[in-house]
């Protein structure tokens, strides 16, 4: 466009005016997606067709989640098409004129339903507009199909399918979370069963002591508390067992040998065995003693076995996993 205008008007004032106007038009066109898509995603999130967090506003009162997703997808398209404007503009044209077609068609339906004054004239105008923009969509799809327009052909049905699946999931969640007074009374009047508390320990520390104290707070007369130590070195295992008898003789220490130096596998096996021995109404609570470092980078210097154990116990619906933190001061 710059070369064409320069050939017609040379580098006169008109040339620079047209260049500035083109820049403004392109800026508005590019900014339209950021003005339109995040609010649209928020409406769809409220109706349950996209994840709920798209309806949340960020610190600057904008729909930051939608803006970030749009930016990420735009960056991916630029990389995939290597910044080729001729191919990217076909995607833009299809999106714009497809939106025009849907909007004009919706207006035709609106005029036919409300039947206000001159509704036939307005229906003809919007219908003609929908026909023209639909023709543009078809032309661009045919001429630019192999240059990237095929992405739209696959993407739109895929997105619609995903939206419907998300909506179906939210309907299922709503149905399963619905609590009536009768169901609440039924849940509360049944026998609560026992609480089997398991505390994995590497060695007696202040973090372990805090976890034991919390276990005693939440346990009742019928509940049982177990401390579990996984060892691979027999000598170290004997020292831990002797020290434990001195510190806490009232709580049974379960010693699990791990010849392959695995920590989580023996614990998971022990939890599975406990689930078989307990009644269906009983609950197993795993209290993981952890310490929180003062600085974020200090976490890189310590083993994340607690996080791994939490991740592996998530599939067990009758196992409650809780972290008892100990905050470091330095």
C-alpha positions in Angstrom: 0.0 0.0 0.0 2.9 2.4 0.8 4.4 1.7 -2.6 1.1 2.2 -4.4 0.3 5.5 -2.7 3.8 6.7 -3.4 3.5 6.0 -7.1 0.2 7.9 -7.2 0.9 10.9 -5.0 4.7 10.8 -4.5 6.0 11.6 -1.1 3.7 14.6 -0.6 1.5 15.5 2.4 -1.3 13.2 1.1 1.1 10.2 1.2 1.9 10.7 4.9 -1.7 11.4 5.8 -2.8 8.1 4.2 0.0 6.2 5.9 -1.1 7.6 9.3 -4.7 6.7 8.6 -3.7 3.2 7.6 -1.7 2.8 10.8 -4.7 3.9 12.8 -7.0 1.5 11.0 -4.7 -1.4 11.5 -4.2 -0.5 15.2 -8.0 -0.4 15.7 -8.4 -3.7 13.8 -5.7 -5.4 15.9 -7.1 -4.0 19.2 -10.6 -5.1 18.3 -9.8 -8.7 19.3 -8.5 -7.6 22.7 -11.6 -5.4 23.3 -14.0 -8.1 22.1 -12.7 -11.6 22.9 -12.0 -11.3 26.7 -15.5 -10.0 27.5 -17.0 -12.6 25.2 -15.1 -15.3 27.0 -16.4 -13.9 30.3 -20.0 -14.2 29.1 -19.4 -17.7 27.9 -17.7 -18.6 31.2 -20.8 -17.3 33.1 -23.0 -19.6 30.9 -20.6 -22.5 31.5 -19.1 -23.0 28.0 -15.5 -22.1 28.9 -13.6 -22.4 32.2 -15.0 -20.3 34.9 -11.7 -18.3 35.5 -12.3 -16.4 32.2 -15.1 -14.6 34.0 -12.7 -13.2 36.7 -11.3 -9.7 36.4 -7.6 -9.1 37.1 -5.9 -6.5 39.3 -6.5 -3.9 36.6 -10.2 -4.8 36.4 -9.7 -6.3 32.9 -10.3 -9.9 31.9 -6.6 -10.7 32.1 -7.0 -14.5 31.6 -8.7 -14.0 28.2 -6.0 -11.4 27.3 -3.2 -13.8 28.1 -4.7 -16.7 26.2 -5.4 -14.4 23.2 -1.8 -13.2 23.3 -0.4 -16.7 23.5 -2.5 -17.9 20.6 -1.6 -14.9 18.5 2.1 -15.6 19.2 1.7 -19.3 18.1 0.1 -18.2 14.8 2.9 -15.8 14.1 5.5 -18.5 14.7 3.6 -21.1 12.7 3.1 -18.8 9.7 6.6 -17.3 10.1 5.0 -13.8 10.1 3.7 -14.1 6.6 1.1 -11.4 6.4 -0.5 -12.6 3.2 -1.4 -15.9 4.8 -2.3 -14.5 8.2 -4.6 -11.9 6.7 -6.7 -14.7 5.2 -7.4 -16.0 8.8 -8.3 -12.5 9.9 -10.6 -12.0 6.9 -12.4 -15.3 7.5 -12.9 -14.5 11.2 -14.1 -10.9 10.5 -16.6 -11.8 7.7 -17.8 -14.9 9.5 -18.6 -12.8 12.5 -20.4 -10.3 10.2 -22.4 -13.2 8.6 -23.5 -14.5 12.0 -24.4 -11.1 13.3 -26.4 -10.1 10.2 -28.2 -13.5 10.3 -29.0 -13.0 13.9 -30.5 -9.6 13.1 -32.7 -11.2 10.5 -34.0 -13.6 13.1 -34.5 -10.7 15.6 -36.6 -8.6 13.1 -38.8 -11.6 12.2 -39.5 -12.2 15.9 -40.1 -8.6 17.1 -41.9 -7.4 14.0 -41.3 -3.8 14.7 -42.1 -1.0 12.2 -40.4 -1.6 8.8 -39.2 -4.9 10.0 -39.4 -6.4 6.5 -37.1 -3.7 5.1 -34.6 -4.2 7.9 -34.7 -8.0 7.4 -34.0 -7.6 3.7 -31.0 -5.2 4.4 -29.5 -7.5 7.1 -30.2 -10.6 4.9 -28.4 -9.0 2.0 -25.5 -8.1 4.2 -25.3 -11.7 5.5 -25.4 -13.0 2.0 -22.5 -10.7 0.8 -20.3 -11.5 3.8 -21.0 -15.2 3.5 -19.9 -15.1 -0.1 -16.6 -13.4 1.0 -16.1 -16.2 3.6 -16.6 -18.8 0.9 -14.3 -17.1 -1.6 -11.5 -16.7 0.9 -11.8 -20.3 2.1 -11.5 -21.6 -1.4 -8.7 -19.3 -2.6 -6.6 -19.5 0.7 -7.5 -23.0 1.8 -4.0 -24.5 1.3 -2.3 -21.4 2.7 -3.8 -21.8 6.2 -7.6 -21.3 5.8 -8.0 -25.0 6.4 -7.2 -24.2 10.1 -10.5 -22.4 10.4 -12.4 -25.2 8.9 -11.0 -27.6 11.5 -10.8 -25.1 14.4 -14.4 -23.9 14.5 -16.1 -27.3 14.8 -13.4 -28.4 17.3 -14.1 -25.3 19.4 -17.8 -25.8 19.3 -17.4 -29.4 20.4 -15.1 -28.3 23.3 -17.6 -25.7 24.4 -20.4 -28.2 24.5 -18.2 -30.7 26.5 -17.2 -28.0 29.0 -20.9 -27.1 29.4 -21.8 -30.7 29.9 -19.1 -31.1 32.5 -20.3 -28.1 34.5 -23.9 -29.5 34.4 -22.6 -32.8 35.8 -20.6 -30.9 38.5 -23.6 -28.9 39.4 -25.8 -32.0 39.7 -23.3 -33.8 41.9 -22.6 -30.8 44.2 -26.3 -30.0 44.7 -27.1 -30.5 48.4 -30.6 -30.7 49.7 -31.6 -30.6 53.4 -32.6 -34.3 53.2 -29.3 -35.4 51.8 -27.4 -33.3 54.4 -29.4 -34.9 57.2 -28.7 -38.3 55.7 -24.9 -37.7 55.5 -24.7 -36.2 59.1 -26.7 -38.9 60.8 -24.7 -41.9 59.5 -21.9 -43.3 61.6 -18.8 -41.2 61.0 -16.4 -44.1 61.5 -12.8 -43.8 62.6 -10.0 -41.6 61.5 -6.7 -43.4 60.7 -3.9 -40.8 60.8 -0.6 -41.6 59.1 2.4 -39.4 59.5 5.4 -40.1 57.2 8.6 -39.2 58.9 12.2 -39.1 57.7 13.6 -38.4 61.2 12.2 -36.8 64.4 12.3 -33.0 63.8 10.3 -30.0 64.9 8.2 -30.3 61.8 7.3 -33.9 62.8 6.6 -32.7 66.3 4.1 -30.1 65.0 2.4 -32.7 62.8 2.0 -35.1 65.8 0.5 -32.3 67.9 -2.0 -31.5 65.1 -2.8 -35.3 64.8 -3.6 -35.4 68.5 -5.9 -32.3 68.1 -8.0 -33.8 65.3 -8.1 -37.4 66.7 -10.7 -38.8 68.9 -10.9 -41.8 71.3 -11.6 -44.3 68.5 -9.0 -42.9 66.1 -5.6 -44.3 65.6 -2.3 -42.6 64.8 0.6 -44.2 63.0 4.1 -42.8 62.3 5.7 -44.4 59.2 9.4 -44.4 58.5 10.8 -45.7 55.2 14.4 -46.8 55.5 17.0 -48.4 53.3 19.9 -48.4 55.8 19.4 -50.9 58.7 21.6 -49.0 61.1 19.9 -45.7 60.5 16.5 -47.4 60.8 17.5 -48.8 64.3 18.6 -45.3 65.4 15.3 -43.7 64.3 13.3 -46.4 66.0 15.2 -46.0 69.3 14.9 -42.3 69.2 11.2 -42.5 68.5 10.6 -44.8 71.5 12.2 -42.1 73.7 10.3 -39.2 72.3 6.8 -40.7 71.6 6.2 -44.2 73.0 2.4 -43.8 72.7 2.4 -43.6 68.9 3.3 -46.8 67.0 6.2 -46.4 64.5 5.8 -48.5 61.4 9.1 -49.3 59.8 9.0 -49.9 56.1 12.1 -51.2 54.4 12.9 -49.9 50.9 15.9 -51.8 49.4 15.7 -49.6 46.2 15.8 -46.3 48.2 12.3 -45.4 47.0 10.3 -43.3 49.4 6.8 -43.0 48.0 6.2 -46.5 46.7 6.4 -48.2 50.2 4.1 -45.5 51.7 1.6 -45.9 48.9 1.6 -49.7 49.4 1.1 -49.2 53.2 -1.8 -46.8 52.6 -3.4 -49.3 50.2 -3.1 -52.1 52.7 -4.7 -49.8 55.4 -7.6 -49.1 53.0 -8.3 -52.8 52.7 -8.3 -53.3 56.5 -10.4 -50.3 57.4 -14.2 -50.2 57.2 -15.8 -48.3 54.2 -17.0 -45.5 56.6 -13.5 -45.0 58.0 -11.2 -42.2 56.7 -7.5 -42.3 56.3 -5.7 -38.9 56.9 -2.1 -38.5 55.8 -0.4 -35.6 57.6 2.8 -34.6 55.8 5.3 -32.6 57.9 6.8 -29.9 55.7 8.9 -26.8 56.3 8.4 -23.5 54.4 11.7 -21.8 53.6 12.0 -18.1 54.1 13.3 -17.5 50.5 11.8 -18.9 47.4 15.0 -20.2 45.9 15.8 -22.2 49.1 13.1 -24.6 48.0 15.3 -25.8 45.2 17.8 -27.1 47.8 15.3 -29.5 49.4 13.6 -32.7 48.4 10.0 -32.3 47.2 8.9 -35.7 48.4 5.8 -34.3 50.2 4.5 -32.8 47.0 5.0 -36.1 45.2 3.2 -38.0 47.9 0.2 -35.7 47.7 0.1 -36.1 43.9 0.1 -39.9 44.2 -2.6 -40.1 46.8 -5.1 -37.9 44.9 -6.9 -40.8 43.2 -7.9 -42.3 46.6 -11.2 -40.8 47.4 -11.2 -42.0 51.1 -7.7 -40.6 51.8 -7.3 -37.1 53.0 -3.9 -35.5 52.5 -3.0 -32.5 54.5 0.3 -30.5 55.0 1.4 -29.3 58.4 3.9 -26.5 57.7 6.8 -25.3 59.8 7.9 -21.8 58.9 11.6 -21.1 58.9 12.7 -17.7 60.1 16.2 -17.6 58.4 
